[in-house]
Amino acid sequence: MDKVIGKKYMMCDGCGTEHDVEIVSTEDVAVFKGMEVVFPVKVYHCGKSDICYQDEAMLDEGFLSMKDVYREKTGLPASSDIRGSGPGTA
Ligand SMILES: [Zn+2]
C-alpha cells in the first residue's frame, strides 16, 4: 500500500542529518466525530533510521483529506463540490 512518490534532500528529522528523504504516500486511521476514518496521507521516510514523520504541511493536508473522507462517508458534500458545478447544469 505504501508508495514512494518522491524524495527530497533536506535536514532529516528522523536521524538529524542531511540526506535524501523519501516522500511516501500511505494511509492513516483516525477517529473523527466518533467515526473511524481511513484517509490518504504523505509522510517522510528516513531510510537511515527507518522512521516516518510528517511536517506541518503534511499534517494539514492529512487533516483535510480526513475531513473529505468523513464527508464522503456521511454523505455530506465535499468542500470541492459545494459550488455545485458539473456538466449539464447550464
Ligand atoms: Zn534520516
PDB file of the backbone (N, CA, C, O) and the ligand in Angstrom, with CONECT records:
HET     ZN  A 101       1
ATOM      1  N   MET A   1       0.840  -1.211   0.000  1.00  0.00           N
ATOM      2  CA  MET A   1       0.000   0.000   0.000  1.00  0.00           C
ATOM      3  C   MET A   1       0.873   1.259   0.000  1.00  0.00           C
ATOM      4  O   MET A   1       0.596   2.213  -0.727  1.00  0.00           O
ATOM      5  N   ASP A   2       1.914   1.253   0.809  1.00  0.00           N
ATOM      6  CA  ASP A   2       2.816   2.405   0.825  1.00  0.00           C
ATOM      7  C   ASP A   2       3.527   2.532  -0.511  1.00  0.00           C
ATOM      8  O   ASP A   2       3.971   1.543  -1.095  1.00  0.00           O
ATOM      9  N   LYS A   3       3.629   3.786  -0.990  1.00  0.00           N
ATOM     10  CA  LYS A   3       4.230   4.008  -2.295  1.00  0.00           C
ATOM     11  C   LYS A   3       5.140   5.226  -2.233  1.00  0.00           C
ATOM     12  O   LYS A   3       4.725   6.298  -1.793  1.00  0.00           O
ATOM     13  N   VAL A   4       6.381   5.054  -2.675  1.00  0.00           N
ATOM     14  CA  VAL A   4       7.309   6.175  -2.694  1.00  0.00           C
ATOM     15  C   VAL A   4       6.968   7.070  -3.883  1.00  0.00           C
ATOM     16  O   VAL A   4       6.992   6.621  -5.029  1.00  0.00           O
ATOM     17  N   ILE A   5       6.651   8.336  -3.611  1.00  0.00           N
ATOM     18  CA  ILE A   5       6.247   9.240  -4.691  1.00  0.00           C
ATOM     19  C   ILE A   5       7.294  10.308  -4.971  1.00  0.00           C
ATOM     20  O   ILE A   5       7.114  11.117  -5.880  1.00  0.00           O
ATOM     21  N   GLY A   6       8.381  10.328  -4.211  1.00  0.00           N
ATOM     22  CA  GLY A   6       9.424  11.310  -4.475  1.00  0.00           C
ATOM     23  C   GLY A   6      10.465  11.282  -3.384  1.00  0.00           C
ATOM     24  O   GLY A   6      10.382  10.503  -2.434  1.00  0.00           O
ATOM     25  N   LYS A   7      11.449  12.148  -3.538  1.00  0.00           N
ATOM     26  CA  LYS A   7      12.407  12.297  -2.453  1.00  0.00           C
ATOM     27  C   LYS A   7      12.945  13.711  -2.447  1.00  0.00           C
ATOM     28  O   LYS A   7      12.892  14.421  -3.451  1.00  0.00           O
ATOM     29  N   LYS A   8      13.462  14.107  -1.299  1.00  0.00           N
ATOM     30  CA  LYS A   8      13.882  15.483  -1.094  1.00  0.00           C
ATOM     31  C   LYS A   8      15.149  15.491  -0.255  1.00  0.00           C
ATOM     32  O   LYS A   8      15.231  14.832   0.781  1.00  0.00           O
ATOM     33  N   TYR A   9      16.141  16.253  -0.726  1.00  0.00           N
ATOM     34  CA  TYR A   9      17.359  16.401   0.064  1.00  0.00           C
ATOM     35  C   TYR A   9      17.117  17.465   1.120  1.00  0.00           C
ATOM     36  O   TYR A   9      16.877  18.626   0.789  1.00  0.00           O
ATOM     37  N   MET A  10      17.178  17.086   2.370  1.00  0.00           N
ATOM     38  CA  MET A  10      16.803  18.005   3.446  1.00  0.00           C
ATOM     39  C   MET A  10      17.398  17.554   4.777  1.00  0.00           C
ATOM     40  O   MET A  10      17.921  16.447   4.904  1.00  0.00           O
ATOM     41  N   MET A  11      17.304  18.434   5.750  1.00  0.00           N
ATOM     42  CA  MET A  11      17.659  18.054   7.114  1.00  0.00           C
ATOM     43  C   MET A  11      16.592  17.091   7.615  1.00  0.00           C
ATOM     44  O   MET A  11      15.418  17.448   7.715  1.00  0.00           O
ATOM     45  N   CYS A  12      17.002  15.889   7.925  1.00  0.00           N
ATOM     46  CA  CYS A  12      16.053  14.834   8.274  1.00  0.00           C
ATOM     47  C   CYS A  12      15.744  14.857   9.767  1.00  0.00           C
ATOM     48  O   CYS A  12      16.645  14.802  10.605  1.00  0.00           O
ATOM     49  N   ASP A  13      14.448  14.940  10.084  1.00  0.00           N
ATOM     50  CA  ASP A  13      14.031  14.916  11.489  1.00  0.00           C
ATOM     51  C   ASP A  13      14.187  13.526  12.107  1.00  0.00           C
ATOM     52  O   ASP A  13      14.208  13.374  13.329  1.00  0.00           O
ATOM     53  N   GLY A  14      14.298  12.511  11.238  1.00  0.00           N
ATOM     54  CA  GLY A  14      14.376  11.144  11.751  1.00  0.00           C
ATOM     55  C   GLY A  14      15.730  10.840  12.368  1.00  0.00           C
ATOM     56  O   GLY A  14      15.816  10.253  13.447  1.00  0.00           O
ATOM     57  N   CYS A  15      16.801  11.251  11.664  1.00  0.00           N
ATOM     58  CA  CYS A  15      18.143  10.896  12.140  1.00  0.00           C
ATOM     59  C   CYS A  15      19.007  12.121  12.408  1.00  0.00           C
ATOM     60  O   CYS A  15      20.112  12.002  12.938  1.00  0.00           O
ATOM     61  N   GLY A  16      18.502  13.308  12.041  1.00  0.00           N
ATOM     62  CA  GLY A  16      19.218  14.529  12.382  1.00  0.00           C
ATOM     63  C   GLY A  16      20.366  14.899  11.449  1.00  0.00           C
ATOM     64  O   GLY A  16      21.172  15.770  11.778  1.00  0.00           O
ATOM     65  N   THR A  17      20.450  14.242  10.278  1.00  0.00           N
ATOM     66  CA  THR A  17      21.479  14.611   9.315  1.00  0.00           C
ATOM     67  C   THR A  17      20.827  14.968   7.983  1.00  0.00           C
ATOM     68  O   THR A  17      19.654  14.668   7.757  1.00  0.00           O
ATOM     69  N   GLU A  18      21.600  15.618   7.093  1.00  0.00           N
ATOM     70  CA  GLU A  18      21.075  15.948   5.773  1.00  0.00           C
ATOM     71  C   GLU A  18      21.280  14.787   4.824  1.00  0.00           C
ATOM     72  O   GLU A  18      22.390  14.279   4.670  1.00  0.00           O
ATOM     73  N   HIS A  19      20.183  14.371   4.183  1.00  0.00           N
ATOM     74  CA  HIS A  19      20.282  13.337   3.152  1.00  0.00           C
ATOM     75  C   HIS A  19      18.984  13.297   2.371  1.00  0.00           C
ATOM     76  O   HIS A  19      18.035  14.002   2.714  1.00  0.00           O
ATOM     77  N   ASP A  20      18.924  12.475   1.315  1.00  0.00           N
ATOM     78  CA  ASP A  20      17.691  12.304   0.564  1.00  0.00           C
ATOM     79  C   ASP A  20      16.674  11.558   1.420  1.00  0.00           C
ATOM     80  O   ASP A  20      16.907  10.429   1.851  1.00  0.00           O
ATOM     81  N   VAL A  21      15.539  12.219   1.657  1.00  0.00           N
ATOM     82  CA  VAL A  21      14.468  11.607   2.449  1.00  0.00           C
ATOM     83  C   VAL A  21      13.335  11.235   1.496  1.00  0.00           C
ATOM     84  O   VAL A  21      12.905  12.051   0.680  1.00  0.00           O
ATOM     85  N   GLU A  22      12.865  10.014   1.606  1.00  0.00           N
ATOM     86  CA  GLU A  22      11.765   9.566   0.743  1.00  0.00           C
ATOM     87  C   GLU A  22      10.448  10.212   1.166  1.00  0.00           C
ATOM     88  O   GLU A  22      10.173  10.380   2.354  1.00  0.00           O
ATOM     89  N   ILE A  23       9.636  10.571   0.158  1.00  0.00           N
ATOM     90  CA  ILE A  23       8.263  11.018   0.426  1.00  0.00           C
ATOM     91  C   ILE A  23       7.348   9.862   0.048  1.00  0.00           C
ATOM     92  O   ILE A  23       7.344   9.413  -1.098  1.00  0.00           O
ATOM     93  N   VAL A  24       6.578   9.385   1.012  1.00  0.00           N
ATOM     94  CA  VAL A  24       5.792   8.175   0.843  1.00  0.00           C
ATOM     95  C   VAL A  24       4.300   8.489   0.951  1.00  0.00           C
ATOM     96  O   VAL A  24       3.856   9.186   1.862  1.00  0.00           O
ATOM     97  N   SER A  25       3.540   7.951  -0.010  1.00  0.00           N
ATOM     98  CA  SER A  25       2.087   8.041   0.065  1.00  0.00           C
ATOM     99  C   SER A  25       1.567   6.817   0.800  1.00  0.00           C
ATOM    100  O   SER A  25       1.839   5.686   0.398  1.00  0.00           O
ATOM    101  N   THR A  26       0.822   7.036   1.872  1.00  0.00           N
ATOM    102  CA  THR A  26       0.337   5.924   2.676  1.00  0.00           C
ATOM    103  C   THR A  26      -1.041   6.272   3.237  1.00  0.00           C
ATOM    104  O   THR A  26      -1.660   7.246   2.807  1.00  0.00           O
ATOM    105  N   GLU A  27      -1.513   5.494   4.180  1.00  0.00           N
ATOM    106  CA  GLU A  27      -2.821   5.750   4.779  1.00  0.00           C
ATOM    107  C   GLU A  27      -2.694   5.848   6.285  1.00  0.00           C
ATOM    108  O   GLU A  27      -1.840   5.208   6.899  1.00  0.00           O
ATOM    109  N   ASP A  28      -3.561   6.661   6.867  1.00  0.00           N
ATOM    110  CA  ASP A  28      -3.613   6.774   8.310  1.00  0.00           C
ATOM    111  C   ASP A  28      -5.060   6.541   8.764  1.00  0.00           C
ATOM    112  O   ASP A  28      -5.994   6.670   7.972  1.00  0.00           O
ATOM    113  N   VAL A  29      -5.229   6.206  10.010  1.00  0.00           N
ATOM    114  CA  VAL A  29      -6.557   5.980  10.566  1.00  0.00           C
ATOM    115  C   VAL A  29      -6.741   6.914  11.755  1.00  0.00           C
ATOM    116  O   VAL A  29      -5.856   7.043  12.602  1.00  0.00           O
ATOM    117  N   ALA A  30      -7.894   7.558  11.807  1.00  0.00           N
ATOM    118  CA  ALA A  30      -8.200   8.428  12.938  1.00  0.00           C
ATOM    119  C   ALA A  30      -9.686   8.337  13.244  1.00  0.00           C
ATOM    120  O   ALA A  30     -10.487   7.944  12.396  1.00  0.00           O
ATOM    121  N   VAL A  31     -10.040   8.705  14.463  1.00  0.00           N
ATOM    122  CA  VAL A  31     -11.453   8.795  14.823  1.00  0.00           C
ATOM    123  C   VAL A  31     -11.831  10.268  14.809  1.00  0.00           C
ATOM    124  O   VAL A  31     -11.302  11.071  15.577  1.00  0.00           O
ATOM    125  N   PHE A  32     -12.773  10.612  13.906  1.00  0.00           N
ATOM    126  CA  PHE A  32     -13.214  11.994  13.739  1.00  0.00           C
ATOM    127  C   PHE A  32     -14.709  12.057  14.012  1.00  0.00           C
ATOM    128  O   PHE A  32     -15.493  11.393  13.334  1.00  0.00           O
ATOM    129  N   LYS A  33     -15.103  12.842  14.991  1.00  0.00           N
ATOM    130  CA  LYS A  33     -16.511  12.959  15.394  1.00  0.00           C
ATOM    131  C   LYS A  33     -17.135  11.576  15.623  1.00  0.00           C
ATOM    132  O   LYS A  33     -18.274  11.320  15.233  1.00  0.00           O
ATOM    133  N   GLY A  34     -16.362  10.697  16.262  1.00  0.00           N
ATOM    134  CA  GLY A  34     -16.881   9.389  16.640  1.00  0.00           C
ATOM    135  C   GLY A  34     -16.861   8.354  15.539  1.00  0.00           C
ATOM    136  O   GLY A  34     -17.294   7.223  15.757  1.00  0.00           O
ATOM    137  N   MET A  35     -16.371   8.706  14.359  1.00  0.00           N
ATOM    138  CA  MET A  35     -16.329   7.760  13.256  1.00  0.00           C
ATOM    139  C   MET A  35     -14.878   7.453  12.878  1.00  0.00           C
ATOM    140  O   MET A  35     -14.050   8.356  12.763  1.00  0.00           O
ATOM    141  N   GLU A  36     -14.587   6.157  12.687  1.00  0.00           N
ATOM    142  CA  GLU A  36     -13.248   5.788  12.268  1.00  0.00           C
ATOM    143  C   GLU A  36     -13.072   6.086  10.780  1.00  0.00           C
ATOM    144  O   GLU A  36     -13.861   5.627   9.954  1.00  0.00           O
ATOM    145  N   VAL A  37     -12.060   6.836  10.448  1.00  0.00           N
ATOM    146  CA  VAL A  37     -11.836   7.281   9.079  1.00  0.00           C
ATOM    147  C   VAL A  37     -10.441   6.852   8.628  1.00  0.00           C
ATOM    148  O   VAL A  37      -9.447   7.118   9.303  1.00  0.00           O
ATOM    149  N   VAL A  38     -10.384   6.183   7.473  1.00  0.00           N
ATOM    150  CA  VAL A  38      -9.097   5.837   6.860  1.00  0.00           C
ATOM    151  C   VAL A  38      -8.867   6.810   5.719  1.00  0.00           C
ATOM    152  O   VAL A  38      -9.701   6.925   4.821  1.00  0.00           O
ATOM    153  N   PHE A  39      -7.755   7.504   5.746  1.00  0.00           N
ATOM    154  CA  PHE A  39      -7.541   8.568   4.769  1.00  0.00           C
ATOM    155  C   PHE A  39      -6.091   8.571   4.281  1.00  0.00           C
ATOM    156  O   PHE A  39      -5.184   8.136   4.992  1.00  0.00           O
ATOM    157  N   PRO A  40      -5.885   9.071   3.049  1.00  0.00           N
ATOM    158  CA  PRO A  40      -4.528   9.095   2.485  1.00  0.00           C
ATOM    159  C   PRO A  40      -3.688  10.213   3.092  1.00  0.00           C
ATOM    160  O   PRO A  40      -4.175  11.322   3.310  1.00  0.00           O
ATOM    161  N   VAL A  41      -2.446   9.912   3.356  1.00  0.00           N
ATOM    162  CA  VAL A  41      -1.504  10.913   3.867  1.00  0.00           C
ATOM    163  C   VAL A  41      -0.161  10.748   3.162  1.00  0.00           C
ATOM    164  O   VAL A  41       0.135   9.712   2.566  1.00  0.00           O
ATOM    165  N   LYS A  42       0.637  11.808   3.252  1.00  0.00           N
ATOM    166  CA  LYS A  42       2.026  11.727   2.819  1.00  0.00           C
ATOM    167  C   LYS A  42       2.915  11.824   4.052  1.00  0.00           C
ATOM    168  O   LYS A  42       2.642  12.598   4.970  1.00  0.00           O
ATOM    169  N   VAL A  43       3.977  11.031   4.060  1.00  0.00           N
ATOM    170  CA  VAL A  43       4.935  11.088   5.167  1.00  0.00           C
ATOM    171  C   VAL A  43       6.350  11.085   4.602  1.00  0.00           C
ATOM    172  O   VAL A  43       6.590  10.604   3.495  1.00  0.00           O
ATOM    173  N   TYR A  44       7.271  11.625   5.372  1.00  0.00           N
ATOM    174  CA  TYR A  44       8.688  11.454   5.066  1.00  0.00           C
ATOM    175  C   TYR A  44       9.146  10.140   5.672  1.00  0.00           C
ATOM    176  O   TYR A  44       8.761   9.789   6.787  1.00  0.00           O
ATOM    177  N   HIS A  45       9.976   9.414   4.925  1.00  0.00           N
ATOM    178  CA  HIS A  45      10.544   8.181   5.460  1.00  0.00           C
ATOM    179  C   HIS A  45      12.058   8.276   5.436  1.00  0.00           C
ATOM    180  O   HIS A  45      12.662   8.432   4.375  1.00  0.00           O
ATOM    181  N   CYS A  46      12.665   8.183   6.603  1.00  0.00           N
ATOM    182  CA  CYS A  46      14.117   8.189   6.715  1.00  0.00           C
ATOM    183  C   CYS A  46      14.629   6.769   6.513  1.00  0.00           C
ATOM    184  O   CYS A  46      14.356   5.879   7.319  1.00  0.00           O
ATOM    185  N   GLY A  47      15.377   6.567   5.426  1.00  0.00           N
ATOM    186  CA  GLY A  47      15.915   5.245   5.138  1.00  0.00           C
ATOM    187  C   GLY A  47      17.037   4.848   6.074  1.00  0.00           C
ATOM    188  O   GLY A  47      17.375   3.669   6.181  1.00  0.00           O
ATOM    189  N   LYS A  48      17.617   5.829   6.753  1.00  0.00           N
ATOM    190  CA  LYS A  48      18.740   5.534   7.640  1.00  0.00           C
ATOM    191  C   LYS A  48      18.264   5.008   8.990  1.00  0.00           C
ATOM    192  O   LYS A  48      18.809   4.044   9.527  1.00  0.00           O
ATOM    193  N   SER A  49      17.224   5.670   9.529  1.00  0.00           N
ATOM    194  CA  SER A  49      16.741   5.265  10.853  1.00  0.00           C
ATOM    195  C   SER A  49      15.421   4.507  10.765  1.00  0.00           C
ATOM    196  O   SER A  49      14.912   4.023  11.776  1.00  0.00           O
ATOM    197  N   ASP A  50      14.857   4.403   9.534  1.00  0.00           N
ATOM    198  CA  ASP A  50      13.564   3.737   9.316  1.00  0.00           C
ATOM    199  C   ASP A  50      12.460   4.381  10.153  1.00  0.00           C
ATOM    200  O   ASP A  50      11.603   3.700  10.715  1.00  0.00           O
ATOM    201  N   ILE A  51      12.506   5.713  10.218  1.00  0.00           N
ATOM    202  CA  ILE A  51      11.480   6.461  10.951  1.00  0.00           C
ATOM    203  C   ILE A  51      10.630   7.229   9.939  1.00  0.00           C
ATOM    204  O   ILE A  51      11.157   7.813   8.992  1.00  0.00           O
ATOM    205  N   CYS A  52       9.311   7.224  10.145  1.00  0.00           N
ATOM    206  CA  CYS A  52       8.399   8.019   9.337  1.00  0.00           C
ATOM    207  C   CYS A  52       7.914   9.209  10.156  1.00  0.00           C
ATOM    208  O   CYS A  52       7.648   9.082  11.352  1.00  0.00           O
ATOM    209  N   TYR A  53       7.802  10.361   9.511  1.00  0.00           N
ATOM    210  CA  TYR A  53       7.307  11.541  10.217  1.00  0.00           C
ATOM    211  C   TYR A  53       6.690  12.504   9.211  1.00  0.00           C
ATOM    212  O   TYR A  53       6.878  12.354   8.003  1.00  0.00           O
ATOM    213  N   GLN A  54       5.952  13.493   9.711  1.00  0.00           N
ATOM    214  CA  GLN A  54       5.268  14.465   8.872  1.00  0.00           C
ATOM    215  C   GLN A  54       5.676  15.876   9.256  1.00  0.00           C
ATOM    216  O   GLN A  54       5.988  16.150  10.415  1.00  0.00           O
ATOM    217  N   ASP A  55       5.672  16.785   8.258  1.00  0.00           N
ATOM    218  CA  ASP A  55       5.855  18.197   8.583  1.00  0.00           C
ATOM    219  C   ASP A  55       4.483  18.867   8.675  1.00  0.00           C
ATOM    220  O   ASP A  55       3.455  18.212   8.502  1.00  0.00           O
ATOM    221  N   GLU A  56       4.470  20.166   8.947  1.00  0.00           N
ATOM    222  CA  GLU A  56       3.212  20.891   9.146  1.00  0.00           C
ATOM    223  C   GLU A  56       2.294  20.771   7.932  1.00  0.00           C
ATOM    224  O   GLU A  56       1.097  20.523   8.079  1.00  0.00           O
ATOM    225  N   ALA A  57       2.859  20.949   6.718  1.00  0.00           N
ATOM    226  CA  ALA A  57       2.046  20.906   5.503  1.00  0.00           C
ATOM    227  C   ALA A  57       1.408  19.536   5.323  1.00  0.00           C
ATOM    228  O   ALA A  57       0.249  19.431   4.924  1.00  0.00           O
ATOM    229  N   MET A  58       2.167  18.491   5.620  1.00  0.00           N
ATOM    230  CA  MET A  58       1.634  17.131   5.501  1.00  0.00           C
ATOM    231  C   MET A  58       0.522  16.888   6.520  1.00  0.00           C
ATOM    232  O   MET A  58      -0.475  16.234   6.215  1.00  0.00           O
ATOM    233  N   LEU A  59       0.695  17.412   7.715  1.00  0.00           N
ATOM    234  CA  LEU A  59      -0.344  17.269   8.740  1.00  0.00           C
ATOM    235  C   LEU A  59      -1.620  17.990   8.313  1.00  0.00           C
ATOM    236  O   LEU A  59      -2.723  17.465   8.466  1.00  0.00           O
ATOM    237  N   ASP A  60      -1.451  19.217   7.769  1.00  0.00           N
ATOM    238  CA  ASP A  60      -2.609  19.989   7.310  1.00  0.00           C
ATOM    239  C   ASP A  60      -3.332  19.256   6.189  1.00  0.00           C
ATOM    240  O   ASP A  60      -4.557  19.130   6.201  1.00  0.00           O
ATOM    241  N   GLU A  61      -2.553  18.772   5.212  1.00  0.00           N
ATOM    242  CA  GLU A  61      -3.122  18.058   4.071  1.00  0.00           C
ATOM    243  C   GLU A  61      -3.836  16.789   4.530  1.00  0.00           C
ATOM    244  O   GLU A  61      -4.915  16.463   4.035  1.00  0.00           O
ATOM    245  N   GLY A  62      -3.228  16.079   5.477  1.00  0.00           N
ATOM    246  CA  GLY A  62      -3.839  14.869   6.006  1.00  0.00           C
ATOM    247  C   GLY A  62      -5.153  15.159   6.713  1.00  0.00           C
ATOM    248  O   GLY A  62      -6.108  14.388   6.612  1.00  0.00           O
ATOM    249  N   PHE A  63      -5.195  16.286   7.438  1.00  0.00           N
ATOM    250  CA  PHE A  63      -6.409  16.670   8.151  1.00  0.00           C
ATOM    251  C   PHE A  63      -7.533  16.978   7.160  1.00  0.00           C
ATOM    252  O   PHE A  63      -8.685  16.604   7.382  1.00  0.00           O
ATOM    253  N   LEU A  64      -7.187  17.669   6.055  1.00  0.00           N
ATOM    254  CA  LEU A  64      -8.185  17.975   5.027  1.00  0.00           C
ATOM    255  C   LEU A  64      -8.706  16.703   4.375  1.00  0.00           C
ATOM    256  O   LEU A  64      -9.913  16.556   4.179  1.00  0.00           O
ATOM    257  N   SER A  65      -7.806  15.781   4.036  1.00  0.00           N
ATOM    258  CA  SER A  65      -8.261  14.554   3.380  1.00  0.00           C
ATOM    259  C   SER A  65      -9.074  13.697   4.351  1.00  0.00           C
ATOM    260  O   SER A  65      -9.994  12.991   3.937  1.00  0.00           O
ATOM    261  N   MET A  66      -8.736  13.758   5.642  1.00  0.00           N
ATOM    262  CA  MET A  66      -9.536  13.047   6.629  1.00  0.00           C
ATOM    263  C   MET A  66     -10.969  13.583   6.636  1.00  0.00           C
ATOM    264  O   MET A  66     -11.927  12.811   6.665  1.00  0.00           O
ATOM    265  N   LYS A  67     -11.109  14.922   6.609  1.00  0.00           N
ATOM    266  CA  LYS A  67     -12.446  15.520   6.618  1.00  0.00           C
ATOM    267  C   LYS A  67     -13.206  15.191   5.327  1.00  0.00           C
ATOM    268  O   LYS A  67     -14.418  14.981   5.350  1.00  0.00           O
ATOM    269  N   ASP A  68     -12.476  15.149   4.191  1.00  0.00           N
ATOM    270  CA  ASP A  68     -13.122  14.788   2.921  1.00  0.00           C
ATOM    271  C   ASP A  68     -13.667  13.363   2.971  1.00  0.00           C
ATOM    272  O   ASP A  68     -14.786  13.105   2.530  1.00  0.00           O
ATOM    273  N   VAL A  69     -12.861  12.430   3.517  1.00  0.00           N
ATOM    274  CA  VAL A  69     -13.310  11.036   3.621  1.00  0.00           C
ATOM    275  C   VAL A  69     -14.503  10.947   4.570  1.00  0.00           C
ATOM    276  O   VAL A  69     -15.451  10.201   4.325  1.00  0.00           O
ATOM    277  N   TYR A  70     -14.445  11.722   5.660  1.00  0.00           N
ATOM    278  CA  TYR A  70     -15.562  11.747   6.612  1.00  0.00           C
ATOM    279  C   TYR A  70     -16.837  12.229   5.924  1.00  0.00           C
ATOM    280  O   TYR A  70     -17.905  11.649   6.116  1.00  0.00           O
ATOM    281  N   ARG A  71     -16.726  13.294   5.119  1.00  0.00           N
ATOM    282  CA  ARG A  71     -17.892  13.828   4.410  1.00  0.00           C
ATOM    283  C   ARG A  71     -18.443  12.798   3.433  1.00  0.00           C
ATOM    284  O   ARG A  71     -19.658  12.637   3.313  1.00  0.00           O
ATOM    285  N   GLU A  72     -17.542  12.096   2.730  1.00  0.00           N
ATOM    286  CA  GLU A  72     -17.984  11.055   1.794  1.00  0.00           C
ATOM    287  C   GLU A  72     -18.769   9.980   2.525  1.00  0.00           C
ATOM    288  O   GLU A  72     -19.816   9.533   2.057  1.00  0.00           O
ATOM    289  N   LYS A  73     -18.255   9.569   3.677  1.00  0.00           N
ATOM    290  CA  LYS A  73     -18.906   8.504   4.449  1.00  0.00           C
ATOM    291  C   LYS A  73     -20.264   8.936   4.970  1.00  0.00           C
ATOM    292  O   LYS A  73     -21.189   8.128   5.051  1.00  0.00           O
ATOM    293  N   THR A  74     -20.387  10.211   5.324  1.00  0.00           N
ATOM    294  CA  THR A  74     -21.639  10.677   5.920  1.00  0.00           C
ATOM    295  C   THR A  74     -22.572  11.263   4.873  1.00  0.00           C
ATOM    296  O   THR A  74     -23.693  11.657   5.196  1.00  0.00           O
ATOM    297  N   GLY A  75     -22.119  11.326   3.600  1.00  0.00           N
ATOM    298  CA  GLY A  75     -22.979  11.796   2.526  1.00  0.00           C
ATOM    299  C   GLY A  75     -23.053  13.304   2.398  1.00  0.00           C
ATOM    300  O   GLY A  75     -23.838  13.818   1.602  1.00  0.00           O
ATOM    301  N   LEU A  76     -22.249  14.022   3.169  1.00  0.00           N
ATOM    302  CA  LEU A  76     -22.218  15.472   3.039  1.00  0.00           C
ATOM    303  C   LEU A  76     -21.333  15.851   1.855  1.00  0.00           C
ATOM    304  O   LEU A  76     -20.402  15.116   1.526  1.00  0.00           O
ATOM    305  N   PRO A  77     -21.609  16.984   1.212  1.00  0.00           N
ATOM    306  CA  PRO A  77     -20.809  17.374   0.060  1.00  0.00           C
ATOM    307  C   PRO A  77     -19.369  17.680   0.452  1.00  0.00           C
ATOM    308  O   PRO A  77     -19.110  18.297   1.486  1.00  0.00           O
ATOM    309  N   ALA A  78     -18.443  17.241  -0.384  1.00  0.00           N
ATOM    310  CA  ALA A  78     -17.047  17.572  -0.152  1.00  0.00           C
ATOM    311  C   ALA A  78     -16.833  19.049  -0.420  1.00  0.00           C
ATOM    312  O   ALA A  78     -17.622  19.683  -1.121  1.00  0.00           O
ATOM    313  N   SER A  79     -15.763  19.594   0.142  1.00  0.00           N
ATOM    314  CA  SER A  79     -15.505  21.020   0.005  1.00  0.00           C
ATOM    315  C   SER A  79     -15.452  21.458  -1.454  1.00  0.00           C
ATOM    316  O   SER A  79     -15.850  22.575  -1.783  1.00  0.00           O
ATOM    317  N   SER A  80     -14.961  20.578  -2.334  1.00  0.00           N
ATOM    318  CA  SER A  80     -14.824  20.926  -3.738  1.00  0.00           C
ATOM    319  C   SER A  80     -16.145  20.859  -4.485  1.00  0.00           C
ATOM    320  O   SER A  80     -16.241  21.344  -5.612  1.00  0.00           O
ATOM    321  N   ASP A  81     -17.181  20.259  -3.868  1.00  0.00           N
ATOM    322  CA  ASP A  81     -18.477  20.103  -4.537  1.00  0.00           C
ATOM    323  C   ASP A  81     -19.472  21.190  -4.148  1.00  0.00           C
ATOM    324  O   ASP A  81     -20.560  21.267  -4.719  1.00  0.00           O
ATOM    325  N   ILE A  82     -19.116  22.011  -3.202  1.00  0.00           N
ATOM    326  CA  ILE A  82     -20.082  22.943  -2.623  1.00  0.00           C
ATOM    327  C   ILE A  82     -20.640  23.922  -3.659  1.00  0.00           C
ATOM    328  O   ILE A  82     -21.805  24.314  -3.588  1.00  0.00           O
ATOM    329  N   ARG A  83     -19.788  24.320  -4.637  1.00  0.00           N
ATOM    330  CA  ARG A  83     -20.266  25.260  -5.639  1.00  0.00           C
ATOM    331  C   ARG A  83     -21.304  24.647  -6.583  1.00  0.00           C
ATOM    332  O   ARG A  83     -21.982  25.362  -7.321  1.00  0.00           O
ATOM    333  N   GLY A  84     -21.420  23.322  -6.550  1.00  0.00           N
ATOM    334  CA  GLY A  84     -22.453  22.669  -7.333  1.00  0.00           C
ATOM    335  C   GLY A  84     -22.201  22.682  -8.828  1.00  0.00           C
ATOM    336  O   GLY A  84     -23.132  22.494  -9.610  1.00  0.00           O
ATOM    337  N   SER A  85     -20.974  22.899  -9.237  1.00  0.00           N
ATOM    338  CA  SER A  85     -20.670  22.899 -10.661  1.00  0.00           C
ATOM    339  C   SER A  85     -20.654  21.467 -11.189  1.00  0.00           C
ATOM    340  O   SER A  85     -20.438  20.519 -10.434  1.00  0.00           O
ATOM    341  N   GLY A  86     -20.881  21.324 -12.469  1.00  0.00           N
ATOM    342  CA  GLY A  86     -20.865  19.998 -13.059  1.00  0.00           C
ATOM    343  C   GLY A  86     -21.449  20.076 -14.457  1.00  0.00           C
ATOM    344  O   GLY A  86     -22.027  21.095 -14.835  1.00  0.00           O
ATOM    345  N   PRO A  87     -21.302  19.008 -15.225  1.00  0.00           N
ATOM    346  CA  PRO A  87     -21.830  19.012 -16.587  1.00  0.00           C
ATOM    347  C   PRO A  87     -23.356  19.046 -16.588  1.00  0.00           C
ATOM    348  O   PRO A  87     -23.995  18.414 -15.746  1.00  0.00           O
ATOM    349  N   GLY A  88     -23.917  19.759 -17.502  1.00  0.00           N
ATOM    350  CA  GLY A  88     -25.362  19.757 -17.677  1.00  0.00           C
ATOM    351  C   GLY A  88     -26.109  20.636 -16.701  1.00  0.00           C
ATOM    352  O   GLY A  88     -27.311  20.442 -16.519  1.00  0.00           O
ATOM    353  N   THR A  89     -25.464  21.587 -16.069  1.00  0.00           N
ATOM    354  CA  THR A  89     -26.174  22.452 -15.138  1.00  0.00           C
ATOM    355  C   THR A  89     -26.485  23.819 -15.748  1.00  0.00           C
ATOM    356  O   THR A  89     -27.013  24.697 -15.066  1.00  0.00           O
ATOM    357  N   ALA A  90     -26.159  24.003 -17.039  1.00  0.00           N
ATOM    358  CA  ALA A  90     -26.430  25.277 -17.711  1.00  0.00           C
ATOM    359  C   ALA A  90     -27.896  25.323 -18.126  1.00  0.00           C
ATOM    360  O   ALA A  90     -28.341  26.311 -18.710  1.00  0.00           O
TER     361      ALA A  90
HETATM  362 ZN    ZN A 101      17.265  10.480   8.136  1.00  0.00          ZN2+
END
